[in-house]
């Protein structure tokens, strides 16, 4: 990953943690399982994170709704966890 990105070192750690979760769990679980496993993996690697964080979404300085971030890492990066479904 290029160092020109903001928080590139932290991003690389998140990607590595996600890869470790995928490698260990494989596929077939619900998103919540992967989200919880990723939070554990991050914390075990000394990376601070919060799960299912409510955020107010503003548009033109007016609240238009609420969004729940899957994981916020080190108060810097929002991670939206997705799983692949194969049929």
Secondary structure, 3 states (H helix, E strand, C coil): CCCCCCCHHHHHHHHHHHHHHHHHHCCCCCHHHHHHHHHHHHHHCCCCEEEEEEEEEEECCEEEEEEEEEEEECCCEEECCCCCCCC
